[in-house]
Amino acid sequence: MAVEKQRWNRLHIVGMTGMVMASLLWLSACGAADPPDGESSFALPTDPPSGGGPMPTAEAVLEDMVALMGSQQDLAVEAYITYEVLQDSGQLLSFNTVQYLDMRRPNRLAWTTVRDDATVDDVWFEDGLFTMLKHPENYYGRVEDLPTETTAAVDVLEDVYGIFVPFSDLISGHALQIYLEDSDSRMYVGEAWIRGQWTHHLALRGDDFDVELWVSAEGDPVPLRMGIRWMNEEGQPSFTARFRNWDLTPDFDDTTFQADLPEDAERVIVVPIVDDEGGDW
């Protein structure tokens, strides 16, 4: 039986996976299947911030989160991600990645993806030039003449080239549309204790997706966990991201967003994808 690891649509909502990472660390000893440090912490909960008072609406929490993300000039975050997909045999399989994302508005982005099969992608975007280096294959691809602004470039990379940009909703200009306009219902589930701090637990539902978000209830309203399931896709694939080490004032150096390619890396040509009807996107 062939294991179908890739059944993911190019949806703007993915970059939540479509909200948001350069000199990102090489993870020679990092197992992508291991949870982040502190994920198994059993710190006892404190009194909830609401103090038994009225709860906010889901819309209010989302608006605060999106406003914070959109106001950041610089941003860095790490995420431990689990994908699950139902196979034709009926068995549910899980695949894990660790992602590191750095962003500097308006025109710089970089990320590293470490998968549980030990493959690694290093990606840099700067002023309209996109470069992706794949390990251990040691080949790279480039897309030139993209829009210089990150939000517009992310749209082209996903829609035209089928390149998944981590948490693109968090770093794009489409976040409120994704979370509010594209969802049919939004529910404030309650306060939830996540990794040693209180969060607002939200549930959203659209025509073909279910989303859960856990947004920090104290301090900056950053997402600490996110879950998505695509109900109408084959295998009903799901995506769970556990965020850690949010840094809204990162200390980037001049090389963070500049491609660092080995001298012997081989270049491959990146071409636009073709849609199901046989035409270019």
C-alpha positions as CSV (number, residue, x, y, z in Angstrom):
1,M,0.0,0.0,0.0
2,A,1.4,3.4,-0.9
3,V,1.5,5.8,1.9
4,E,-0.2,9.1,0.8
5,K,1.7,11.7,2.7
6,Q,0.6,14.7,0.5
7,R,-3.1,15.4,0.3
8,W,-3.1,19.1,1.1
9,N,-4.9,21.7,-0.9
10,R,-3.3,25.1,-1.5
11,L,-5.8,27.0,0.7
12,H,-5.1,30.4,2.0
13,I,-6.5,29.1,5.3
14,V,-3.5,26.8,5.6
15,G,-0.8,29.1,6.2
16,M,-2.6,29.1,9.8
17,T,-1.8,28.5,8.1
18,G,-2.2,31.1,6.0
19,M,-1.4,33.9,9.7
20,V,2.6,34.0,9.5
21,M,9.6,31.9,9.9
22,A,16.5,32.7,8.8
23,S,19.4,32.5,10.1
24,L,17.3,29.6,11.3
25,L,19.0,26.9,13.2
26,W,20.1,23.7,11.6
27,L,18.5,20.9,13.5
28,S,21.1,18.2,13.1
29,A,20.0,16.5,16.3
30,C,16.4,17.7,16.4
31,G,13.9,14.9,16.0
32,A,10.8,16.3,14.3
33,A,8.7,13.6,16.0
34,D,9.5,14.9,19.5
35,P,7.3,17.5,21.1
36,P,8.7,21.0,21.8
37,D,10.3,21.6,25.2
38,G,7.7,22.2,27.8
39,E,4.9,20.6,25.8
40,S,4.5,18.0,28.5
41,S,4.6,20.5,31.4
42,F,2.1,19.8,34.1
43,A,2.1,23.2,35.8
44,L,-1.0,23.7,37.9
45,P,-3.4,26.3,36.6
46,T,-3.8,29.6,38.2
47,D,-7.0,31.5,38.6
48,P,-8.5,32.2,35.1
49,P,-8.1,35.8,34.0
50,S,-11.8,36.3,33.6
51,G,-12.3,35.8,37.4
52,G,-15.7,34.3,36.6
53,G,-16.8,37.4,34.7
54,P,-18.2,37.7,31.2
55,M,-16.4,35.9,28.4
56,P,-15.3,37.8,25.3
57,T,-16.8,36.9,21.9
58,A,-14.9,34.8,19.4
59,E,-15.0,37.8,17.0
60,A,-13.3,40.1,19.6
61,V,-10.5,37.6,20.3
62,L,-9.9,37.1,16.6
63,E,-9.8,40.8,15.9
64,D,-7.3,41.3,18.7
65,M,-5.1,38.5,17.4
66,V,-5.2,39.7,13.8
67,A,-4.5,43.3,14.8
68,L,-1.4,42.2,16.7
69,M,-0.1,40.1,13.9
70,G,-0.7,42.9,11.4
71,S,1.0,45.5,13.5
72,Q,4.3,43.7,13.9
73,Q,7.2,44.9,11.8
74,D,9.3,41.9,12.8
75,L,8.1,38.5,14.0
76,A,9.6,35.1,14.7
77,V,8.0,31.8,15.9
78,E,8.6,28.1,16.1
79,A,5.8,25.5,15.6
80,Y,5.6,21.7,16.1
81,I,3.0,20.4,13.5
82,T,1.2,17.2,13.1
83,Y,-0.6,16.2,9.9
84,E,-3.1,13.3,9.9
85,V,-4.8,11.7,6.9
86,L,-7.1,8.7,6.6
87,Q,-5.6,6.2,4.1
88,D,-7.7,4.2,1.6
89,S,-7.3,1.2,4.0
90,G,-9.1,3.0,6.7
91,Q,-5.9,3.5,8.8
92,L,-5.2,7.0,10.1
93,L,-1.5,8.0,9.7
94,S,0.3,10.9,11.3
95,F,3.3,12.9,10.0
96,N,5.3,15.5,11.9
97,T,7.3,18.6,11.1
98,V,9.0,21.4,13.0
99,Q,8.9,24.9,11.4
100,Y,10.8,28.0,12.1
101,L,9.6,31.3,10.6
102,D,11.1,34.8,10.5
103,M,9.4,37.8,9.0
104,R,10.3,41.4,8.5
105,R,7.7,43.6,6.9
106,P,7.2,44.6,4.2
107,N,9.4,42.5,2.0
108,R,11.4,39.8,3.9
109,L,10.5,36.3,4.9
110,A,12.4,33.1,5.7
111,W,11.6,29.7,7.1
112,T,13.0,26.3,7.8
113,T,11.0,23.1,7.7
114,V,12.3,19.9,9.3
115,R,10.2,16.7,8.5
116,D,10.1,13.4,10.3
117,D,11.7,11.7,7.3
118,A,14.8,13.9,8.0
119,T,14.3,16.1,4.9
120,V,14.8,19.8,5.4
121,D,13.8,22.9,3.4
122,D,15.5,26.3,3.9
123,V,13.6,29.2,2.3
124,W,14.4,32.8,1.8
125,F,12.4,35.7,0.3
126,E,13.7,39.1,-0.1
127,D,12.6,42.0,-2.4
128,G,10.8,39.8,-4.9
129,L,13.4,36.9,-5.0
130,F,12.3,33.5,-3.6
131,T,14.9,30.7,-3.0
132,M,14.2,27.2,-1.6
133,L,17.1,24.9,-0.8
134,K,16.3,21.2,-0.1
135,H,18.4,18.8,2.0
136,P,19.8,16.2,1.7
137,E,19.2,16.4,-2.1
138,N,21.3,19.6,-2.2
139,Y,19.3,21.3,-4.9
140,Y,17.5,24.6,-5.0
141,G,14.9,26.5,-6.9
142,R,14.3,30.2,-7.5
143,V,11.3,32.3,-8.5
144,E,12.4,35.8,-9.6
145,D,10.4,38.9,-10.2
146,L,7.8,38.2,-7.6
147,P,6.0,41.2,-6.0
148,T,8.4,42.8,-3.6
149,E,5.8,43.0,-0.8
150,T,5.4,39.8,1.2
151,T,1.6,39.5,1.2
152,A,1.3,39.8,-2.6
153,A,4.3,37.5,-3.1
154,V,2.8,34.8,-0.8
155,D,-0.4,34.8,-2.9
156,V,1.6,34.2,-6.1
157,L,3.8,31.5,-4.5
158,E,0.7,29.6,-3.3
159,D,-1.7,30.2,-6.2
160,V,0.6,30.1,-9.1
161,Y,3.5,27.8,-8.0
162,G,1.7,25.6,-5.4
163,I,4.4,26.4,-2.8
164,F,3.0,26.1,0.7
165,V,4.0,29.1,2.9
166,P,3.8,28.3,6.6
167,F,1.0,30.2,8.5
168,S,0.3,32.4,5.5
169,D,-2.9,33.6,7.0
170,L,-1.0,35.1,10.0
171,I,1.4,37.0,7.8
172,S,-0.9,37.9,4.9
173,G,-3.6,40.5,4.6
174,H,-6.4,38.0,4.4
175,A,-6.6,36.9,8.0
176,L,-9.9,38.6,8.9
177,Q,-11.5,37.4,5.7
178,I,-10.4,33.8,6.5
179,Y,-11.4,33.8,10.1
180,L,-14.6,35.9,10.0
181,E,-16.0,36.1,6.4
182,D,-15.1,32.6,5.2
183,S,-16.5,30.9,8.4
184,D,-20.2,30.3,8.8
185,S,-20.1,30.0,12.6
186,R,-17.7,31.2,15.3
187,M,-18.0,30.0,18.9
188,Y,-16.1,31.0,22.1
189,V,-15.7,27.6,23.7
190,G,-14.2,28.9,27.0
191,E,-10.9,29.5,28.8
192,A,-8.3,26.7,28.4
193,W,-5.0,26.0,30.2
194,I,-2.3,25.4,27.5
195,R,1.3,24.9,28.3
196,G,1.3,26.9,31.5
197,Q,-0.9,29.8,30.6
198,W,-4.6,30.6,30.0
199,T,-6.0,30.8,26.5
200,H,-9.2,31.6,24.7
201,H,-10.5,28.5,23.0
202,L,-12.3,29.3,19.8
203,A,-14.1,27.1,17.3
204,L,-14.9,28.1,13.7
205,R,-16.7,26.3,10.9
206,G,-16.8,26.9,7.2
207,D,-18.4,25.0,4.3
208,D,-15.5,22.5,4.1
209,F,-13.3,23.1,7.2
210,D,-13.4,23.1,10.9
211,V,-10.9,25.3,12.8
212,E,-9.9,25.5,16.5
213,L,-7.7,28.2,17.9
214,W,-6.2,28.7,21.3
215,V,-5.2,32.4,21.7
216,S,-3.2,33.6,24.7
217,A,-5.6,35.3,27.2
218,E,-2.7,37.1,29.0
219,G,-0.1,39.3,27.5
220,D,0.1,39.5,23.7
221,P,-2.9,37.7,22.0
222,V,-0.8,35.2,20.0
223,P,-2.1,31.8,19.0
224,L,-0.6,29.0,21.1
225,R,-2.3,26.1,19.3
226,M,-4.3,25.7,16.1
227,G,-6.2,22.8,14.6
228,I,-7.8,22.5,11.1
229,R,-9.7,19.7,9.5
230,W,-10.8,19.7,5.8
231,M,-14.2,17.9,5.9
232,N,-14.7,17.5,2.1
233,E,-11.1,16.5,1.1
234,E,-10.3,12.9,0.5
235,G,-9.1,11.3,3.7
236,Q,-10.3,14.3,5.7
237,P,-6.8,15.6,6.4
238,S,-6.1,17.5,9.5
239,F,-3.4,19.9,10.7
240,T,-2.5,20.7,14.3
241,A,0.2,23.4,15.1
242,R,1.6,24.0,18.6
243,F,3.4,27.3,18.6
244,R,6.2,28.2,21.0
245,N,8.8,31.0,21.4
246,W,6.8,33.8,19.9
247,D,9.2,36.7,19.5
248,L,7.7,40.1,18.4
249,T,11.0,41.9,18.7
250,P,13.5,39.5,17.2
251,D,17.1,40.6,16.6
252,F,17.6,39.8,12.9
253,D,21.0,40.3,11.3
254,D,21.8,41.3,7.7
255,T,22.0,37.7,6.6
256,T,18.8,36.4,8.0
257,F,16.8,36.8,4.7
258,Q,19.7,36.2,2.3
259,A,20.0,32.8,0.6
260,D,22.9,30.8,1.9
261,L,23.6,28.2,-0.8
262,P,26.3,25.5,-0.8
263,E,28.8,26.0,-3.7
264,D,27.9,22.5,-5.0
265,A,24.1,23.0,-4.8
266,E,22.3,22.2,-8.1
267,R,19.7,24.5,-9.4
268,V,16.3,23.2,-10.7
269,I,13.7,25.1,-12.6
270,V,10.5,26.1,-10.8
271,V,7.5,26.2,-13.1
272,P,3.8,27.3,-12.5
273,I,1.4,24.5,-11.6
274,V,-1.5,23.4,-13.8
275,D,-5.1,23.2,-12.5
276,D,-7.4,20.2,-12.8
277,E,-8.8,21.6,-16.1
278,G,-5.4,21.7,-17.7
279,G,-4.8,25.4,-17.6
280,D,-2.3,27.5,-15.7
281,W,-3.5,29.1,-12.5
